[in-house]
């Protein structure tokens, strides 16, 4: 069996996959709120119970940079190491990879579902995704990676994990200039794209627009935010069309997400297109379809090039798990 893990700032997913013949099937899976636990070791023990026998490999996608076989989770106090996972599972083959690297391996090797949002691109060609692919994942944080595939036959693939989400936010207009000033005060200087393109980032945008005074906050929505995830509430209200402040916040979120996606595309020239992963894009898909492409292709002399690229939303929220599984299987070959 292979134990695949997706360690995120908000939740941690685990799944055991069992091999039958040449195929792998899901044996069991579970999701846990990360903040409730002191570390991944506690969660692994709780999840496995009496199922520690027969595990051949553990593969974990982690929301942070892996250095010297360990990772400090970016939006969580945990430190995860290969040694600690080996000790708690008794498994020698343990792989620790960046969660966006895991997502990229899922795009390369797993059967993923996509929703094309660039209506000018032929749907059949957008699904093939040959060659370089730029991947941006918006959720608890903003992750970025580049998948490099053999454009002729996909006989080989490589993944470049990055921390591009922590690059400096670049405003596109006067409103975004004011947004940058607003957040500089909160974060005492540096404002990254992750401060805007993430769950917390959507809430930041909402608070900024509220401070501008053009759109009024609804008291009922404010109350909901006090007991639930603010980003989830904002997204739901925006999709329903019942609240203008929430709707405008999601639109501005999409504009900034698209601008950074365009930046990454210009840096790697992804003939295989751009993939938007993570938990947020599928939840606000209708607004993404309406809003994203205009800001994505707004790159002056390279607007035509960007307009020709496939831009698709990954609809599978288990991409990191599937990528971690795919990576472990690949290492066994």
Beta strands, then each sheet from edge to edge (+ up, - down):
strand 1: 2-7
strand 2: 11-20
strand 3: 23-33
strand 4: 57-62
strand 5: 66-67
strand 6: 70-72
strand 7: 79-81
strand 8: 94-98
strand 9: 114-116
strand 10: 133-138
strand 11: 142-149
strand 12: 157-161
strand 13: 274-277
strand 14: 311-314
sheet 1: 3+ 2- 1+ 4+ 8+
sheet 2: 5+ 6- 7+
sheet 3: 9+ 14- 13- 10- 11+ 12-
end
